[in-house]
Amino acid sequence: MFIYFALAIWEIALGLYVYKFLDPRKGKEMRWSFRWDQIVEFENKLFDSQTNLHVIRMANKISLGFCLLSALVVILDGLLHVYLNFVDFKEVIAIVTVLAIWPLRWGYIFLKKA
């Protein structure tokens, strides 16, 4: 059960990382070792972050919510696997979470940008 809790904490940390460090204004203030300059610069050119800052921040909140939901699903999967001997899906859930964050963020930004 420890592995499931560790994976859930990792997914929450991933969501917080996206929420905190992919904000165009907050990202510039962070240390160089934490921020993803190439991604922030690419998104600045693609989405015009000065006029769509509220949309980008909302997309980051949605990504954080998705990661929290994935963490809850991992905990539920762990409980079902340990106590009821269901099939283990923790690896699939982790991969889907990592791969779904970017299309989720960028899709929301493309749909809602001014």
Chimera marker file (.cmm) of the C-alpha trace (Angstrom):
<marker_set name="trace">
<marker id="1" x="0.000" y="0.000" z="0.000" r="1" g="1" b="0" radius="0.5"/>
<marker id="2" x="3.037" y="2.252" z="0.488" r="1" g="1" b="0" radius="0.5"/>
<marker id="3" x="3.685" y="2.283" z="-3.274" r="1" g="1" b="0" radius="0.5"/>
<marker id="4" x="0.154" y="3.519" z="-3.939" r="1" g="1" b="0" radius="0.5"/>
<marker id="5" x="0.516" y="6.352" z="-1.432" r="1" g="1" b="0" radius="0.5"/>
<marker id="6" x="3.920" y="7.279" z="-2.868" r="1" g="1" b="0" radius="0.5"/>
<marker id="7" x="2.478" y="7.354" z="-6.391" r="1" g="1" b="0" radius="0.5"/>
<marker id="8" x="-0.467" y="9.468" z="-5.216" r="1" g="1" b="0" radius="0.5"/>
<marker id="9" x="1.921" y="11.947" z="-3.585" r="1" g="1" b="0" radius="0.5"/>
<marker id="10" x="3.990" y="12.020" z="-6.765" r="1" g="1" b="0" radius="0.5"/>
<marker id="11" x="0.912" y="12.808" z="-8.859" r="1" g="1" b="0" radius="0.5"/>
<marker id="12" x="-0.095" y="15.608" z="-6.514" r="1" g="1" b="0" radius="0.5"/>
<marker id="13" x="3.454" y="16.967" z="-6.692" r="1" g="1" b="0" radius="0.5"/>
<marker id="14" x="3.295" y="16.851" z="-10.483" r="1" g="1" b="0" radius="0.5"/>
<marker id="15" x="0.049" y="18.826" z="-10.447" r="1" g="1" b="0" radius="0.5"/>
<marker id="16" x="1.515" y="21.392" z="-8.060" r="1" g="1" b="0" radius="0.5"/>
<marker id="17" x="4.597" y="21.665" z="-10.259" r="1" g="1" b="0" radius="0.5"/>
<marker id="18" x="2.477" y="22.409" z="-13.319" r="1" g="1" b="0" radius="0.5"/>
<marker id="19" x="0.320" y="24.823" z="-11.332" r="1" g="1" b="0" radius="0.5"/>
<marker id="20" x="3.245" y="26.706" z="-9.831" r="1" g="1" b="0" radius="0.5"/>
<marker id="21" x="6.047" y="26.629" z="-12.385" r="1" g="1" b="0" radius="0.5"/>
<marker id="22" x="4.189" y="26.889" z="-15.699" r="1" g="1" b="0" radius="0.5"/>
<marker id="23" x="2.609" y="30.210" z="-14.815" r="1" g="1" b="0" radius="0.5"/>
<marker id="24" x="4.188" y="32.800" z="-17.147" r="1" g="1" b="0" radius="0.5"/>
<marker id="25" x="4.735" y="35.387" z="-14.397" r="1" g="1" b="0" radius="0.5"/>
<marker id="26" x="5.625" y="33.049" z="-11.527" r="1" g="1" b="0" radius="0.5"/>
<marker id="27" x="7.866" y="30.949" z="-13.747" r="1" g="1" b="0" radius="0.5"/>
<marker id="28" x="10.214" y="33.843" z="-14.454" r="1" g="1" b="0" radius="0.5"/>
<marker id="29" x="10.710" y="34.463" z="-10.722" r="1" g="1" b="0" radius="0.5"/>
<marker id="30" x="11.706" y="30.865" z="-9.897" r="1" g="1" b="0" radius="0.5"/>
<marker id="31" x="15.239" y="29.543" z="-9.752" r="1" g="1" b="0" radius="0.5"/>
<marker id="32" x="16.636" y="28.393" z="-13.059" r="1" g="1" b="0" radius="0.5"/>
<marker id="33" x="16.927" y="24.794" z="-11.875" r="1" g="1" b="0" radius="0.5"/>
<marker id="34" x="13.172" y="24.506" z="-11.231" r="1" g="1" b="0" radius="0.5"/>
<marker id="35" x="11.579" y="26.247" z="-14.173" r="1" g="1" b="0" radius="0.5"/>
<marker id="36" x="11.082" y="24.973" z="-17.661" r="1" g="1" b="0" radius="0.5"/>
<marker id="37" x="12.220" y="28.000" z="-19.678" r="1" g="1" b="0" radius="0.5"/>
<marker id="38" x="11.778" y="26.356" z="-23.055" r="1" g="1" b="0" radius="0.5"/>
<marker id="39" x="8.176" y="25.384" z="-22.359" r="1" g="1" b="0" radius="0.5"/>
<marker id="40" x="7.277" y="28.761" z="-20.866" r="1" g="1" b="0" radius="0.5"/>
<marker id="41" x="8.832" y="30.608" z="-23.829" r="1" g="1" b="0" radius="0.5"/>
<marker id="42" x="7.110" y="28.287" z="-26.308" r="1" g="1" b="0" radius="0.5"/>
<marker id="43" x="3.759" y="28.890" z="-24.609" r="1" g="1" b="0" radius="0.5"/>
<marker id="44" x="4.386" y="32.654" z="-24.558" r="1" g="1" b="0" radius="0.5"/>
<marker id="45" x="4.828" y="32.634" z="-28.333" r="1" g="1" b="0" radius="0.5"/>
<marker id="46" x="1.965" y="30.223" z="-28.983" r="1" g="1" b="0" radius="0.5"/>
<marker id="47" x="-0.685" y="31.591" z="-26.609" r="1" g="1" b="0" radius="0.5"/>
<marker id="48" x="0.309" y="35.264" z="-26.104" r="1" g="1" b="0" radius="0.5"/>
<marker id="49" x="0.482" y="34.933" z="-22.354" r="1" g="1" b="0" radius="0.5"/>
<marker id="50" x="0.133" y="38.650" z="-21.649" r="1" g="1" b="0" radius="0.5"/>
<marker id="51" x="-3.462" y="38.794" z="-22.910" r="1" g="1" b="0" radius="0.5"/>
<marker id="52" x="-4.398" y="35.229" z="-21.933" r="1" g="1" b="0" radius="0.5"/>
<marker id="53" x="-2.841" y="35.080" z="-18.472" r="1" g="1" b="0" radius="0.5"/>
<marker id="54" x="-6.144" y="34.278" z="-16.725" r="1" g="1" b="0" radius="0.5"/>
<marker id="55" x="-6.824" y="31.469" z="-19.192" r="1" g="1" b="0" radius="0.5"/>
<marker id="56" x="-3.379" y="29.935" z="-18.633" r="1" g="1" b="0" radius="0.5"/>
<marker id="57" x="-3.810" y="30.125" z="-14.866" r="1" g="1" b="0" radius="0.5"/>
<marker id="58" x="-7.219" y="28.444" z="-15.099" r="1" g="1" b="0" radius="0.5"/>
<marker id="59" x="-5.726" y="25.712" z="-17.301" r="1" g="1" b="0" radius="0.5"/>
<marker id="60" x="-3.071" y="25.151" z="-14.637" r="1" g="1" b="0" radius="0.5"/>
<marker id="61" x="-5.795" y="24.849" z="-11.988" r="1" g="1" b="0" radius="0.5"/>
<marker id="62" x="-7.632" y="22.314" z="-14.138" r="1" g="1" b="0" radius="0.5"/>
<marker id="63" x="-4.411" y="20.309" z="-14.527" r="1" g="1" b="0" radius="0.5"/>
<marker id="64" x="-3.927" y="20.381" z="-10.762" r="1" g="1" b="0" radius="0.5"/>
<marker id="65" x="-7.496" y="19.161" z="-10.272" r="1" g="1" b="0" radius="0.5"/>
<marker id="66" x="-6.903" y="16.365" z="-12.755" r="1" g="1" b="0" radius="0.5"/>
<marker id="67" x="-3.780" y="15.291" z="-10.875" r="1" g="1" b="0" radius="0.5"/>
<marker id="68" x="-5.684" y="15.321" z="-7.573" r="1" g="1" b="0" radius="0.5"/>
<marker id="69" x="-8.403" y="13.182" z="-9.135" r="1" g="1" b="0" radius="0.5"/>
<marker id="70" x="-5.761" y="10.779" z="-10.460" r="1" g="1" b="0" radius="0.5"/>
<marker id="71" x="-4.228" y="10.538" z="-6.996" r="1" g="1" b="0" radius="0.5"/>
<marker id="72" x="-7.619" y="9.606" z="-5.562" r="1" g="1" b="0" radius="0.5"/>
<marker id="73" x="-8.041" y="6.969" z="-8.268" r="1" g="1" b="0" radius="0.5"/>
<marker id="74" x="-4.611" y="5.528" z="-7.406" r="1" g="1" b="0" radius="0.5"/>
<marker id="75" x="-5.561" y="5.280" z="-3.721" r="1" g="1" b="0" radius="0.5"/>
<marker id="76" x="-8.860" y="3.629" z="-4.652" r="1" g="1" b="0" radius="0.5"/>
<marker id="77" x="-7.014" y="1.236" z="-6.955" r="1" g="1" b="0" radius="0.5"/>
<marker id="78" x="-4.643" y="0.367" z="-4.128" r="1" g="1" b="0" radius="0.5"/>
<marker id="79" x="-7.486" y="-0.315" z="-1.729" r="1" g="1" b="0" radius="0.5"/>
<marker id="80" x="-9.272" y="-2.504" z="-4.259" r="1" g="1" b="0" radius="0.5"/>
<marker id="81" x="-6.080" y="-4.376" z="-5.119" r="1" g="1" b="0" radius="0.5"/>
<marker id="82" x="-4.936" y="-4.990" z="-1.558" r="1" g="1" b="0" radius="0.5"/>
<marker id="83" x="-8.235" y="-5.784" z="0.111" r="1" g="1" b="0" radius="0.5"/>
<marker id="84" x="-10.389" y="-7.214" z="-2.689" r="1" g="1" b="0" radius="0.5"/>
<marker id="85" x="-7.671" y="-8.651" z="-4.968" r="1" g="1" b="0" radius="0.5"/>
<marker id="86" x="-8.636" y="-6.598" z="-8.034" r="1" g="1" b="0" radius="0.5"/>
<marker id="87" x="-6.268" y="-6.047" z="-10.947" r="1" g="1" b="0" radius="0.5"/>
<marker id="88" x="-3.542" y="-3.448" z="-10.366" r="1" g="1" b="0" radius="0.5"/>
<marker id="89" x="-3.670" y="-0.387" z="-12.660" r="1" g="1" b="0" radius="0.5"/>
<marker id="90" x="-1.259" y="2.008" z="-10.937" r="1" g="1" b="0" radius="0.5"/>
<marker id="91" x="1.229" y="2.102" z="-13.818" r="1" g="1" b="0" radius="0.5"/>
<marker id="92" x="-1.494" y="2.769" z="-16.378" r="1" g="1" b="0" radius="0.5"/>
<marker id="93" x="-2.962" y="5.550" z="-14.247" r="1" g="1" b="0" radius="0.5"/>
<marker id="94" x="0.461" y="7.183" z="-13.821" r="1" g="1" b="0" radius="0.5"/>
<marker id="95" x="1.194" y="7.077" z="-17.556" r="1" g="1" b="0" radius="0.5"/>
<marker id="96" x="-2.242" y="8.437" z="-18.465" r="1" g="1" b="0" radius="0.5"/>
<marker id="97" x="-1.825" y="11.262" z="-15.955" r="1" g="1" b="0" radius="0.5"/>
<marker id="98" x="1.541" y="12.328" z="-17.324" r="1" g="1" b="0" radius="0.5"/>
<marker id="99" x="0.429" y="12.110" z="-20.945" r="1" g="1" b="0" radius="0.5"/>
<marker id="100" x="-2.939" y="13.812" z="-20.388" r="1" g="1" b="0" radius="0.5"/>
<marker id="101" x="-1.707" y="16.957" z="-18.633" r="1" g="1" b="0" radius="0.5"/>
<marker id="102" x="-0.336" y="18.654" z="-21.749" r="1" g="1" b="0" radius="0.5"/>
<marker id="103" x="-3.308" y="18.055" z="-24.099" r="1" g="1" b="0" radius="0.5"/>
<marker id="104" x="-5.659" y="19.014" z="-21.275" r="1" g="1" b="0" radius="0.5"/>
<marker id="105" x="-3.873" y="22.314" z="-20.604" r="1" g="1" b="0" radius="0.5"/>
<marker id="106" x="-3.297" y="23.258" z="-24.223" r="1" g="1" b="0" radius="0.5"/>
<marker id="107" x="-6.785" y="22.216" z="-25.315" r="1" g="1" b="0" radius="0.5"/>
<marker id="108" x="-8.357" y="24.423" z="-22.651" r="1" g="1" b="0" radius="0.5"/>
<marker id="109" x="-6.103" y="27.346" z="-23.580" r="1" g="1" b="0" radius="0.5"/>
<marker id="110" x="-6.884" y="26.989" z="-27.306" r="1" g="1" b="0" radius="0.5"/>
<marker id="111" x="-10.628" y="26.851" z="-26.631" r="1" g="1" b="0" radius="0.5"/>
<marker id="112" x="-10.743" y="29.781" z="-24.210" r="1" g="1" b="0" radius="0.5"/>
<marker id="113" x="-8.059" y="32.185" z="-25.428" r="1" g="1" b="0" radius="0.5"/>
<marker id="114" x="-9.130" y="35.680" z="-26.392" r="1" g="1" b="0" radius="0.5"/>
<link id1="1" id2="2" r="1" g="1" b="0" radius="0.2"/>
<link id1="2" id2="3" r="1" g="1" b="0" radius="0.2"/>
<link id1="3" id2="4" r="1" g="1" b="0" radius="0.2"/>
<link id1="4" id2="5" r="1" g="1" b="0" radius="0.2"/>
<link id1="5" id2="6" r="1" g="1" b="0" radius="0.2"/>
<link id1="6" id2="7" r="1" g="1" b="0" radius="0.2"/>
<link id1="7" id2="8" r="1" g="1" b="0" radius="0.2"/>
<link id1="8" id2="9" r="1" g="1" b="0" radius="0.2"/>
<link id1="9" id2="10" r="1" g="1" b="0" radius="0.2"/>
<link id1="10" id2="11" r="1" g="1" b="0" radius="0.2"/>
<link id1="11" id2="12" r="1" g="1" b="0" radius="0.2"/>
<link id1="12" id2="13" r="1" g="1" b="0" radius="0.2"/>
<link id1="13" id2="14" r="1" g="1" b="0" radius="0.2"/>
<link id1="14" id2="15" r="1" g="1" b="0" radius="0.2"/>
<link id1="15" id2="16" r="1" g="1" b="0" radius="0.2"/>
<link id1="16" id2="17" r="1" g="1" b="0" radius="0.2"/>
<link id1="17" id2="18" r="1" g="1" b="0" radius="0.2"/>
<link id1="18" id2="19" r="1" g="1" b="0" radius="0.2"/>
<link id1="19" id2="20" r="1" g="1" b="0" radius="0.2"/>
<link id1="20" id2="21" r="1" g="1" b="0" radius="0.2"/>
<link id1="21" id2="22" r="1" g="1" b="0" radius="0.2"/>
<link id1="22" id2="23" r="1" g="1" b="0" radius="0.2"/>
<link id1="23" id2="24" r="1" g="1" b="0" radius="0.2"/>
<link id1="24" id2="25" r="1" g="1" b="0" radius="0.2"/>
<link id1="25" id2="26" r="1" g="1" b="0" radius="0.2"/>
<link id1="26" id2="27" r="1" g="1" b="0" radius="0.2"/>
<link id1="27" id2="28" r="1" g="1" b="0" radius="0.2"/>
<link id1="28" id2="29" r="1" g="1" b="0" radius="0.2"/>
<link id1="29" id2="30" r="1" g="1" b="0" radius="0.2"/>
<link id1="30" id2="31" r="1" g="1" b="0" radius="0.2"/>
<link id1="31" id2="32" r="1" g="1" b="0" radius="0.2"/>
<link id1="32" id2="33" r="1" g="1" b="0" radius="0.2"/>
<link id1="33" id2="34" r="1" g="1" b="0" radius="0.2"/>
<link id1="34" id2="35" r="1" g="1" b="0" radius="0.2"/>
<link id1="35" id2="36" r="1" g="1" b="0" radius="0.2"/>
<link id1="36" id2="37" r="1" g="1" b="0" radius="0.2"/>
<link id1="37" id2="38" r="1" g="1" b="0" radius="0.2"/>
<link id1="38" id2="39" r="1" g="1" b="0" radius="0.2"/>
<link id1="39" id2="40" r="1" g="1" b="0" radius="0.2"/>
<link id1="40" id2="41" r="1" g="1" b="0" radius="0.2"/>
<link id1="41" id2="42" r="1" g="1" b="0" radius="0.2"/>
<link id1="42" id2="43" r="1" g="1" b="0" radius="0.2"/>
<link id1="43" id2="44" r="1" g="1" b="0" radius="0.2"/>
<link id1="44" id2="45" r="1" g="1" b="0" radius="0.2"/>
<link id1="45" id2="46" r="1" g="1" b="0" radius="0.2"/>
<link id1="46" id2="47" r="1" g="1" b="0" radius="0.2"/>
<link id1="47" id2="48" r="1" g="1" b="0" radius="0.2"/>
<link id1="48" id2="49" r="1" g="1" b="0" radius="0.2"/>
<link id1="49" id2="50" r="1" g="1" b="0" radius="0.2"/>
<link id1="50" id2="51" r="1" g="1" b="0" radius="0.2"/>
<link id1="51" id2="52" r="1" g="1" b="0" radius="0.2"/>
<link id1="52" id2="53" r="1" g="1" b="0" radius="0.2"/>
<link id1="53" id2="54" r="1" g="1" b="0" radius="0.2"/>
<link id1="54" id2="55" r="1" g="1" b="0" radius="0.2"/>
<link id1="55" id2="56" r="1" g="1" b="0" radius="0.2"/>
<link id1="56" id2="57" r="1" g="1" b="0" radius="0.2"/>
<link id1="57" id2="58" r="1" g="1" b="0" radius="0.2"/>
<link id1="58" id2="59" r="1" g="1" b="0" radius="0.2"/>
<link id1="59" id2="60" r="1" g="1" b="0" radius="0.2"/>
<link id1="60" id2="61" r="1" g="1" b="0" radius="0.2"/>
<link id1="61" id2="62" r="1" g="1" b="0" radius="0.2"/>
<link id1="62" id2="63" r="1" g="1" b="0" radius="0.2"/>
<link id1="63" id2="64" r="1" g="1" b="0" radius="0.2"/>
<link id1="64" id2="65" r="1" g="1" b="0" radius="0.2"/>
<link id1="65" id2="66" r="1" g="1" b="0" radius="0.2"/>
<link id1="66" id2="67" r="1" g="1" b="0" radius="0.2"/>
<link id1="67" id2="68" r="1" g="1" b="0" radius="0.2"/>
<link id1="68" id2="69" r="1" g="1" b="0" radius="0.2"/>
<link id1="69" id2="70" r="1" g="1" b="0" radius="0.2"/>
<link id1="70" id2="71" r="1" g="1" b="0" radius="0.2"/>
<link id1="71" id2="72" r="1" g="1" b="0" radius="0.2"/>
<link id1="72" id2="73" r="1" g="1" b="0" radius="0.2"/>
<link id1="73" id2="74" r="1" g="1" b="0" radius="0.2"/>
<link id1="74" id2="75" r="1" g="1" b="0" radius="0.2"/>
<link id1="75" id2="76" r="1" g="1" b="0" radius="0.2"/>
<link id1="76" id2="77" r="1" g="1" b="0" radius="0.2"/>
<link id1="77" id2="78" r="1" g="1" b="0" radius="0.2"/>
<link id1="78" id2="79" r="1" g="1" b="0" radius="0.2"/>
<link id1="79" id2="80" r="1" g="1" b="0" radius="0.2"/>
<link id1="80" id2="81" r="1" g="1" b="0" radius="0.2"/>
<link id1="81" id2="82" r="1" g="1" b="0" radius="0.2"/>
<link id1="82" id2="83" r="1" g="1" b="0" radius="0.2"/>
<link id1="83" id2="84" r="1" g="1" b="0" radius="0.2"/>
<link id1="84" id2="85" r="1" g="1" b="0" radius="0.2"/>
<link id1="85" id2="86" r="1" g="1" b="0" radius="0.2"/>
<link id1="86" id2="87" r="1" g="1" b="0" radius="0.2"/>
<link id1="87" id2="88" r="1" g="1" b="0" radius="0.2"/>
<link id1="88" id2="89" r="1" g="1" b="0" radius="0.2"/>
<link id1="89" id2="90" r="1" g="1" b="0" radius="0.2"/>
<link id1="90" id2="91" r="1" g="1" b="0" radius="0.2"/>
<link id1="91" id2="92" r="1" g="1" b="0" radius="0.2"/>
<link id1="92" id2="93" r="1" g="1" b="0" radius="0.2"/>
<link id1="93" id2="94" r="1" g="1" b="0" radius="0.2"/>
<link id1="94" id2="95" r="1" g="1" b="0" radius="0.2"/>
<link id1="95" id2="96" r="1" g="1" b="0" radius="0.2"/>
<link id1="96" id2="97" r="1" g="1" b="0" radius="0.2"/>
<link id1="97" id2="98" r="1" g="1" b="0" radius="0.2"/>
<link id1="98" id2="99" r="1" g="1" b="0" radius="0.2"/>
<link id1="99" id2="100" r="1" g="1" b="0" radius="0.2"/>
<link id1="100" id2="101" r="1" g="1" b="0" radius="0.2"/>
<link id1="101" id2="102" r="1" g="1" b="0" radius="0.2"/>
<link id1="102" id2="103" r="1" g="1" b="0" radius="0.2"/>
<link id1="103" id2="104" r="1" g="1" b="0" radius="0.2"/>
<link id1="104" id2="105" r="1" g="1" b="0" radius="0.2"/>
<link id1="105" id2="106" r="1" g="1" b="0" radius="0.2"/>
<link id1="106" id2="107" r="1" g="1" b="0" radius="0.2"/>
<link id1="107" id2="108" r="1" g="1" b="0" radius="0.2"/>
<link id1="108" id2="109" r="1" g="1" b="0" radius="0.2"/>
<link id1="109" id2="110" r="1" g="1" b="0" radius="0.2"/>
<link id1="110" id2="111" r="1" g="1" b="0" radius="0.2"/>
<link id1="111" id2="112" r="1" g="1" b="0" radius="0.2"/>
<link id1="112" id2="113" r="1" g="1" b="0" radius="0.2"/>
<link id1="113" id2="114" r="1" g="1" b="0" radius="0.2"/>
</marker_set>
